[in-house]
Amino acid sequence: MVYAFIQDVPIGDDLYRRIIDELGPEPVAGSLLHLCVRRPDGGLRYVEVWESEAACARAFDERIHPAVDAAFGGTRPEAEPTVQHLEVLHVTGSLLGEPAS
């Protein structure tokens, strides 16, 4: 089941680019979409779509959190930014191959 969420993060472009550099060029398994936009009031907003919640959790454990830790110089802040889970009713797109819900 497709899993999606929005997360506002209190970081700027420079730190975001360090995180992306730490992730490296290989696609993150299970990620269907990662969209990063600048918020008008500061910080960034991530819009995430994953194959499943389990794939998302695995990616955070194995790739994303280690990359964020490295970008922060060893340890990311203890408090995770709030995640707003989205109820996915329908999704299509070229990355999916076929419609999923």
Wavefront OBJ file of the C-alpha trace (Angstrom):
o trace
v 0.000 0.000 0.000
v 1.403 3.389 -1.020
v 2.517 5.554 1.908
v 2.819 9.352 1.728
v 3.578 12.232 4.052
v 4.599 15.866 4.298
v 7.369 16.967 6.635
v 8.480 20.526 7.389
v 12.147 20.729 8.317
v 13.897 23.742 9.871
v 16.955 23.633 7.611
v 18.275 25.669 4.705
v 19.496 24.868 1.228
v 23.118 24.280 2.253
v 22.342 21.610 4.834
v 19.806 19.996 2.511
v 22.454 19.740 -0.227
v 24.893 18.152 2.244
v 22.249 15.536 3.093
v 21.651 14.811 -0.596
v 25.413 14.529 -1.179
v 25.670 12.065 1.731
v 22.858 9.949 0.253
v 24.842 9.568 -2.940
v 23.616 9.061 -6.490
v 21.921 5.681 -6.044
v 18.118 5.766 -5.814
v 16.681 5.122 -2.363
v 14.875 1.777 -2.482
v 11.120 2.116 -2.093
v 10.973 5.865 -2.760
v 8.516 6.824 -5.492
v 8.785 10.594 -5.054
v 10.817 13.008 -2.968
v 9.929 16.650 -3.544
v 11.683 19.389 -1.585
v 10.263 22.925 -1.687
v 11.151 26.117 0.138
v 8.522 27.292 2.647
v 7.569 30.989 2.524
v 8.138 31.299 6.295
v 11.567 29.635 6.181
v 12.799 26.084 6.156
v 11.952 23.353 3.706
v 9.003 21.055 3.104
v 9.388 17.471 1.941
v 6.589 15.711 0.116
v 7.266 11.976 0.154
v 5.605 9.040 -1.601
v 6.797 5.513 -0.843
v 5.929 2.024 -2.034
v 4.924 1.193 1.539
v 5.387 2.366 5.113
v 7.763 -0.558 5.689
v 9.934 0.489 2.715
v 10.016 4.038 4.087
v 11.039 2.894 7.577
v 13.759 0.661 6.142
v 15.132 3.501 3.995
v 15.237 5.872 6.966
v 17.067 3.296 9.086
v 19.530 2.204 6.414
v 20.207 5.312 4.290
v 18.431 8.521 5.249
v 19.186 8.848 8.962
v 22.873 7.931 8.481
v 23.108 10.583 5.725
v 21.396 13.186 7.919
v 23.678 12.299 10.847
v 26.751 12.779 8.655
v 25.455 16.074 7.246
v 24.891 17.349 10.798
v 28.477 16.445 11.685
v 27.806 13.207 13.498
v 24.402 13.365 15.155
v 21.158 14.919 13.997
v 18.969 16.804 16.488
v 17.062 14.474 18.810
v 13.601 15.781 17.967
v 12.328 14.670 14.574
v 10.291 17.240 12.658
v 6.562 16.538 12.712
v 5.275 14.278 9.958
v 1.827 14.887 8.507
v 0.634 11.529 7.167
v -1.483 11.674 4.039
v -4.387 9.341 3.313
v -3.656 8.077 -0.177
v -6.808 7.395 -2.162
v -5.257 6.912 -5.575
v -1.879 7.404 -7.203
v -0.555 7.051 -10.737
v 2.705 7.926 -12.353
v 5.502 6.697 -14.541
v 7.511 5.480 -11.543
v 4.723 3.159 -10.481
v 4.341 1.339 -13.767
v 0.653 0.761 -13.074
v -1.942 2.591 -10.977
v -1.843 1.675 -7.293
v -4.050 2.473 -4.355
l 1 2 3 4 5 6 7 8 9 10 11 12 13 14 15 16 17 18 19 20 21 22 23 24 25 26 27 28 29 30 31 32 33 34 35 36 37 38 39 40 41 42 43 44 45 46 47 48 49 50 51 52 53 54 55 56 57 58 59 60 61 62 63 64 65 66 67 68 69 70 71 72 73 74 75 76 77 78 79 80 81 82 83 84 85 86 87 88 89 90 91 92 93 94 95 96 97 98 99 100 101
